[in-house]
Amino acid sequence: MGVRQDYEAVIGLEVHAELQTESKMFCACPVVDSTVAAPNIAVCPVCAGMPGVLPVVNRRAVELALRVALALECEIAPLSVFARKNYFYPDLPKGYQISQYEQPLARNGGLTIFVSTGEKRVRIRRVHLEEDTGKLTHVEKNGQSYSLVDLNRAGVPLLEIVTEPDLHTPEEVRAYAMALRSLLRYVGANSGDMQKGVMRIEPNVSVRPAGSAELGTRTEIKNLNSFRALERSVDYEIRRQSELLRQGQRVVQQTLGWDEARGVTVAQRSKEEAHDYRYFPEPDLPPLVLDPAWVEQIRRDLPELPAARYRRFQQQHGLSAYNAEVLVAERPVADYFEAALAARPELPPKQLANWITGELFGWMNTYNQSIDEIKVAPAALAELVGMVVSGEINQNTAKSVLAEMLESGKSAAQVVKEKGLRQVSDQAQIEAWVEQVLADNPTQVESYLSGKETVAQWLFGQVMRLGRGQANPQVVQQALQRKLLAIKQSHTR
């Protein structure tokens, strides 16, 4: 049997992100949610491709595209050119797509991602503007097959972001896609709602013998709209191509779809090259010339970006890599954390972060609410955590208080007062509870004295129960240990 050949993957990603504008890329038609809007209600002669109409560039779309390109540290072209990308498909009403080709809006950027092996920089080859296509719905009815076309999405501003082939594992691919989605949301360019198709990912996958510098034959997986599908499809395609090469077969360059139910890639068509699209400059649009002062103003207006915030949260606030990553993934969550900390700067940042990523996230997942929708403001959460830190209430009580706050919108102090939940730290009261529990449970005390020391934890639970969860756990533990030690000493005399 021969030596098993090891292969490595080489992966580049193309991401298409719809820009959050009110109108389409080249006309005044409104941008509507195609998943809920009635078909073909936002269509005009321009986006329907009627003869004699002229497109006009959407300034807001250019501004959002620049925000993304600058956040990706790209070189901005002072002059870029729109081109016609010619192909024929039922949901492309003009028979061509207005895009950019030889002279895109931006080039040569990068995005930092964080994976299990550490920090990695992924190079960005280009960022360019184009328009989206329409949407086909395939119907099977009465033994017949046909397709319906909805042009609401046709002409919606689309930003294409293309990486260099710098990725090598499904983990890296997923990390890049998540980091890019986070950045798009931070700069306000895209909602990130992948289920609605506003961000679609297309990995180009090839494999080569480990250590080789040559690139293998690549395949492209089209229109993935979930991180799970992205990771699974790339993993499958790496294994499929590697196995073909091990068997001495060749990989065919083609465009693939992903069958989620079967967990396999499916051939759709042979892979097109640039010349197949017969690109040429769009005759109805002049070159896009950018005012340098406008570009610099957009650069100055960018927020602190996720990677920088991730590092700062660890360095400034001492957060773990996990907590920092979870908090900065969504800008409103990171803002919430910082607002809570600003309300009570003396609080331990780690403790505050744990309450957000633990209890708050749990509530948000259960009730499908965002951080902006919950009834507990940042300062209100900080007040609650402050009561735990100061010993006014214990951790378990605080969790029940937070649940009430999330339900009613009341403050922590109000809930604690109304329900009489303030933590008891009075030494005499706690010792009385301990003595009562020991007196009521002589069999368990005998078990403890005979060497079964784990009974102490059960007795501790009984004291906390007697105190209705309001007893200070540290004071209870100390008092119980003293009493049990005294009983043990008297027992051995």
C-alpha positions in Angstrom: 0.0 0.0 0.0 1.4 3.4 -0.9 1.9 6.3 1.4 -1.3 8.3 1.9 -0.9 11.7 0.3 -1.8 14.7 2.6 -3.5 17.7 1.1 -4.1 21.2 2.2 -6.9 23.5 1.2 -6.6 27.0 -0.3 -9.8 29.0 0.1 -10.8 32.5 -1.0 -14.2 34.0 -0.2 -16.5 36.3 -2.2 -19.2 38.0 0.0 -22.1 39.8 -1.4 -23.7 42.2 1.1 -26.8 44.3 0.4 -26.3 47.9 1.5 -28.8 49.5 3.9 -30.1 52.2 1.6 -33.7 53.5 1.3 -33.6 53.3 -2.5 -32.0 51.1 -5.2 -28.6 51.5 -6.7 -29.5 53.2 -9.9 -33.1 54.3 -9.5 -35.5 55.8 -7.0 -37.4 52.6 -6.3 -37.6 51.8 -2.5 -35.7 48.9 -1.0 -38.3 46.5 0.4 -38.0 43.3 2.4 -38.4 40.7 -0.3 -39.2 38.0 2.2 -42.4 39.7 3.3 -43.3 42.3 0.6 -45.8 41.4 -2.2 -43.9 40.5 -5.4 -43.0 43.2 -7.9 -44.3 46.2 -6.0 -40.9 48.1 -6.1 -40.1 48.1 -9.8 -39.7 50.9 -12.3 -38.6 51.1 -15.9 -34.9 51.6 -14.8 -34.6 48.5 -12.6 -36.8 46.5 -15.0 -34.4 47.2 -17.8 -36.8 49.0 -20.2 -35.3 50.5 -23.4 -34.2 54.2 -23.3 -33.9 54.6 -19.5 -30.8 55.9 -17.7 -29.3 54.8 -14.4 -28.2 57.3 -11.7 -25.7 56.3 -9.0 -27.0 56.2 -5.4 -24.7 58.5 -3.3 -25.7 56.8 0.0 -24.7 53.4 -1.4 -21.3 54.8 -2.4 -20.9 56.3 1.1 -21.7 53.0 2.8 -19.4 51.1 0.4 -16.6 53.6 1.4 -17.3 53.0 5.1 -16.7 49.3 4.6 -13.7 49.7 2.3 -12.0 52.1 4.8 -12.8 49.8 7.7 -11.1 47.1 5.8 -8.1 49.4 5.4 -8.3 49.3 1.6 -6.7 51.7 -0.9 -9.6 53.8 -2.2 -9.6 54.5 -6.0 -10.1 58.2 -6.7 -11.7 57.1 -9.9 -13.6 53.9 -10.5 -15.6 52.6 -13.4 -18.9 50.8 -13.7 -19.1 47.9 -16.2 -21.7 45.7 -17.8 -21.4 42.1 -16.8 -23.4 40.3 -19.5 -25.2 37.1 -18.8 -28.7 35.8 -19.3 -30.9 34.6 -16.5 -34.7 35.0 -15.8 -34.2 37.2 -12.7 -31.8 39.6 -14.5 -34.2 41.8 -16.4 -31.7 43.8 -18.4 -29.7 40.8 -19.6 -26.7 42.3 -17.9 -25.7 43.4 -14.4 -24.1 46.8 -13.7 -21.0 46.0 -11.7 -17.3 47.0 -11.5 -14.5 45.0 -13.0 -11.1 46.4 -14.0 -11.3 49.6 -12.0 -13.1 48.8 -8.7 -13.9 51.2 -5.8 -11.1 49.8 -3.5 -8.3 47.3 -3.4 -5.6 45.8 -1.1 -7.2 45.8 2.3 -7.2 43.3 5.2 -9.3 41.9 8.0 -7.9 40.4 11.3 -9.6 37.2 12.5 -9.1 35.2 15.7 -8.9 31.4 15.6 -7.7 28.6 17.8 -4.2 29.0 16.4 -4.1 32.7 17.2 -4.5 35.9 15.3 -4.6 35.9 11.5 -4.8 38.6 8.9 -6.8 37.9 5.7 -5.9 40.0 2.7 -8.8 41.7 0.8 -8.2 41.8 -2.9 -11.0 44.1 -3.9 -14.3 45.8 -2.8 -16.7 46.9 -5.5 -20.2 48.1 -6.1 -22.9 46.4 -8.2 -26.6 45.8 -8.3 -28.5 42.7 -7.0 -30.6 40.4 -9.2 -34.2 39.5 -8.8 -35.5 36.4 -7.1 -36.9 33.2 -8.7 -39.5 31.0 -7.0 -39.6 27.5 -8.4 -43.1 25.9 -8.4 -44.3 22.3 -8.8 -48.0 22.2 -9.3 -50.4 19.7 -11.0 -47.5 17.8 -12.4 -46.0 20.9 -14.0 -42.8 22.8 -13.2 -42.4 26.6 -13.7 -40.7 29.6 -12.1 -42.0 32.9 -10.9 -39.9 36.0 -10.9 -39.9 38.8 -8.3 -38.0 42.0 -9.3 -38.3 43.7 -5.9 -34.6 42.9 -5.2 -33.4 43.7 -8.7 -31.2 46.8 -8.6 -30.7 46.8 -4.8 -27.2 48.1 -4.0 -24.8 45.3 -3.5 -21.2 45.3 -2.2 -18.9 42.5 -3.2 -15.9 41.8 -1.0 -13.3 39.4 -2.4 -10.4 38.0 -0.3 -7.1 36.6 -1.5 -6.8 32.8 -1.1 -5.5 33.1 2.4 -7.8 30.7 4.2 -7.0 27.1 4.7 -9.6 25.5 7.2 -13.3 25.5 7.7 -12.7 27.2 11.1 -10.8 30.1 9.4 -13.5 30.5 6.8 -16.2 30.7 9.5 -14.2 33.1 11.6 -13.6 35.4 8.6 -17.3 35.4 7.6 -18.4 36.2 11.2 -15.8 38.9 11.6 -16.9 40.5 8.3 -20.5 40.4 9.3 -19.7 42.1 12.6 -17.8 44.8 10.8 -20.6 45.4 8.3 -23.0 45.9 11.1 -20.6 48.1 13.1 -20.3 50.6 10.2 -24.1 50.5 9.5 -23.7 49.1 6.0 -25.7 45.8 6.4 -28.2 44.3 8.8 -26.4 41.0 8.9 -29.8 39.2 8.7 -28.4 36.2 6.7 -31.7 34.3 6.7 -33.2 37.1 4.6 -30.3 36.8 2.1 -28.8 40.2 2.7 -25.4 38.7 3.1 -24.4 35.8 0.8 -21.1 33.9 0.9 -19.4 32.1 -1.9 -16.2 30.2 -1.1 -13.7 29.2 -3.8 -12.1 26.0 -2.7 -9.1 24.1 -4.0 -6.7 21.6 -2.5 -3.1 20.8 -3.3 -0.4 18.5 -1.9 0.7 19.8 1.5 3.8 22.0 1.1 3.2 22.7 -2.6 3.2 26.3 -3.8 0.9 25.7 -6.8 -2.8 26.2 -6.6 -5.2 23.4 -7.4 -8.3 23.5 -9.6 -11.0 25.4 -7.7 -14.7 25.1 -7.3 -17.1 27.8 -6.2 -20.0 27.1 -3.8 -22.8 29.6 -4.5 -25.1 31.6 -2.3 -24.5 30.3 1.2 -26.5 32.3 3.8 -25.6 30.7 7.1 -22.3 30.1 8.9 -23.3 26.5 9.5 -23.8 25.9 5.8 -20.6 27.7 5.0 -18.5 25.6 7.4 -20.1 22.3 6.5 -19.9 22.9 2.7 -16.3 23.9 2.8 -15.4 20.9 5.0 -17.2 18.6 2.6 -15.6 20.1 -0.5 -12.1 19.8 0.9 -12.7 16.1 1.7 -14.3 15.5 -1.7 -11.4 17.0 -3.7 -8.7 15.4 -1.5 -10.3 12.0 -2.1 -10.5 12.5 -5.9 -6.8 13.4 -6.0 -5.8 10.4 -3.8 -7.6 8.2 -6.4 -5.7 9.7 -9.2 -8.7 11.6 -10.6 -8.9 15.3 -11.5 -11.1 18.0 -9.9 -13.4 19.7 -12.4 -13.6 23.5 -12.3 -17.3 24.1 -11.7 -20.0 26.1 -9.8 -21.6 24.1 -7.0 -24.7 24.4 -4.9 -25.0 23.1 -1.3 -27.6 20.5 -0.4 -28.1 21.1 3.3 -30.4 18.1 3.9 -27.9 15.6 2.3 -24.8 17.4 3.4 -23.2 17.4 -0.1 -22.2 19.8 -2.8 -24.1 19.5 -6.1 -22.8 20.5 -9.6 -24.8 23.4 -11.1 -22.7 24.5 -14.1 -19.2 24.8 -15.4 -17.3 27.7 -13.8 -17.3 30.9 -15.8 -14.2 33.0 -16.4 -14.2 36.8 -16.7 -14.2 36.7 -20.5 -17.4 34.7 -20.5 -19.2 37.8 -19.2 -17.9 40.1 -21.9 -17.3 43.0 -19.6 -17.1 46.5 -21.0 -17.5 50.0 -19.5 -21.1 50.9 -18.7 -22.0 53.5 -21.5 -24.8 55.1 -19.5 -22.7 56.0 -16.4 -19.7 58.3 -16.2 -16.6 57.2 -14.1 -17.2 57.5 -10.4 -14.9 60.3 -9.2 -14.6 60.8 -5.4 -13.9 64.0 -3.5 -10.8 63.3 -1.3 -12.2 65.5 1.4 -15.4 63.5 1.5 -13.5 60.2 1.7 -11.4 61.5 4.6 -14.6 62.7 6.4 -16.0 59.2 6.1 -12.8 57.8 7.5 -12.9 60.1 10.5 -16.5 59.2 11.2 -15.8 55.4 11.5 -16.5 53.9 14.9 -14.0 51.8 16.9 -14.0 48.5 14.9 -14.5 45.0 16.4 -10.9 43.9 16.3 -9.6 47.0 18.1 -12.4 46.8 20.6 -11.7 43.1 21.2 -8.1 43.9 22.1 -9.0 46.9 24.2 -11.6 45.0 26.2 -8.9 42.5 27.2 -6.2 45.1 27.9 -8.3 47.8 29.5 -10.9 45.7 31.3 -9.0 42.4 31.8 -11.7 40.3 30.1 -11.0 36.8 28.8 -10.7 36.3 25.1 -14.1 34.5 25.1 -15.9 37.3 26.9 -14.3 40.0 24.8 -15.2 38.2 21.6 -18.8 37.6 22.6 -19.3 41.2 23.7 -17.8 42.9 20.7 -19.5 40.7 18.1 -22.5 43.0 18.2 -22.0 46.7 18.6 -25.1 47.3 20.7 -23.9 44.6 23.2 -20.5 46.2 23.4 -22.0 49.6 23.9 -24.3 48.2 26.6 -21.4 46.7 28.5 -19.4 50.0 28.4 -22.5 52.0 29.4 -23.0 49.8 32.4 -19.4 50.1 33.4 -19.5 53.9 33.0 -22.5 54.0 35.4 -20.6 52.1 38.1 -16.8 52.4 37.3 -15.9 50.7 40.6 -17.5 47.3 39.5 -15.2 44.5 38.4 -15.5 44.4 34.6 -15.3 40.6 34.5 -18.3 40.2 36.8 -20.3 42.6 34.8 -19.4 40.9 31.5 -20.4 37.5 33.0 -23.8 38.8 33.9 -24.3 40.0 30.3 -23.0 36.9 28.5 -24.7 34.6 31.0 -28.0 35.8 32.4 -28.9 38.5 29.9 -28.0 36.4 26.9 -30.0 33.5 28.3 -33.0 35.7 28.6 -32.5 37.2 25.1 -32.2 33.7 23.5 -35.3 32.4 25.4 -37.5 35.3 24.5 -35.9 36.2 21.1 -35.1 39.8 22.2 -32.2 42.0 21.3 -30.1 44.0 23.8 -32.0 47.1 22.7 -35.4 45.5 23.5 -34.9 44.2 27.0 -36.4 46.3 29.9 -33.1 46.5 31.9 -31.0 49.5 31.1 -27.2 49.3 31.4 -27.2 51.4 34.6 -30.0 49.2 36.1 -27.9 46.1 35.5 -24.9 47.8 37.1 -27.0 48.6 40.1 -27.9 45.0 40.5 -24.3 43.8 40.2 -23.2 46.5 42.6 -25.6 45.0 45.2 -24.0 41.6 44.8 -20.5 43.0 45.1 -21.4 44.9 48.2 -23.1 41.9 49.8 -26.6 43.3 49.9 -27.9 40.3 48.0 -26.2 37.0 47.1 -25.7 35.6 43.6 -28.7 33.3 43.6 -31.0 36.1 44.9 -29.6 38.4 42.3 -30.6 36.0 39.5 -34.2 36.0 40.7 -34.2 39.7 41.0 -32.9 40.2 37.5 -35.7 37.9 36.2 -38.2 40.1 37.8 -36.5 43.2 36.5 -36.6 41.8 32.9 -40.3 41.0 33.3 -41.4 44.2 35.0 -38.8 46.9 34.2 -38.5 47.6 37.9 -35.1 48.6 39.5 -33.1 46.1 41.5 -33.6 48.1 44.7 -37.3 48.2 44.2 -37.6 44.4 43.7 -35.4 43.7 46.7 -37.4 46.0 48.9 -40.8 44.8 47.8 -39.9 41.1 48.2 -37.7 41.5 51.3 -34.7 39.9 49.6 -31.9 41.8 51.2 -29.1 39.5 52.2 -28.7 38.7 55.9 -25.2 38.9 57.3 -26.1 39.3 60.9 -23.9 36.9 62.8 -26.4 36.1 65.6 -29.2 35.4 63.2 -27.1 33.1 61.0 -25.8 31.2 64.1 -29.4 30.7 65.2 -30.3 29.2 61.8 -27.2 26.9 62.0 -28.1 25.7 65.5 -31.7 25.1 64.4 -30.6 23.0 61.4 -28.2 21.0 63.5 -30.8 20.3 66.1 -33.4 19.3 63.5 -31.1 16.8 61.8 -29.3 14.7 64.4 -28.9 11.7 62.0 -27.0 13.8 59.5 -24.8 15.3 62.2 -24.0 11.7 63.4 -23.0 10.8 59.8 -20.7 13.8 59.6 -19.1 12.8 62.9 -18.6 9.3 61.7 -16.5 10.6 58.8 -19.0 11.4 56.1 -17.8 15.0 55.7 -19.8 15.6 52.5 -22.9 15.9 54.8 -21.6 19.4 55.6 -22.6 20.6 52.2 -26.1 19.2 52.7 -26.4 21.0 56.1 -25.2 24.2 54.4 -28.0 23.9 51.9 -30.5 23.4 54.7 -29.3 26.6 56.5 -29.7 28.6 53.2 -33.1 27.1 52.7 -34.1 28.1 56.3 -32.9 31.7 55.5 -35.0 31.7 52.3 -31.8 32.1 50.2 -31.1 35.5 51.9 -28.3 34.4 54.2 -24.8 35.5 53.3 -23.2 32.2 52.1 -19.7 33.1 53.4 -21.0 33.9 56.9 -23.1 30.7 56.8 -20.1 28.6 55.8 -18.0 30.0 58.6 -20.6 29.7 61.3 -21.4 26.1 60.2 -17.8 25.1 60.3 -17.3 26.5 63.8 -20.4 24.7 65.1 -19.4 21.4 63.5 -15.9 21.7 64.8 -17.2 22.4 68.3 -19.5 19.4 68.2 -16.7 17.1 66.9 -14.4 18.3 69.7 -17.0 17.7 72.4 -17.8 14.3 70.8 -14.1 13.1 71.1 -13.7 14.0 74.8 
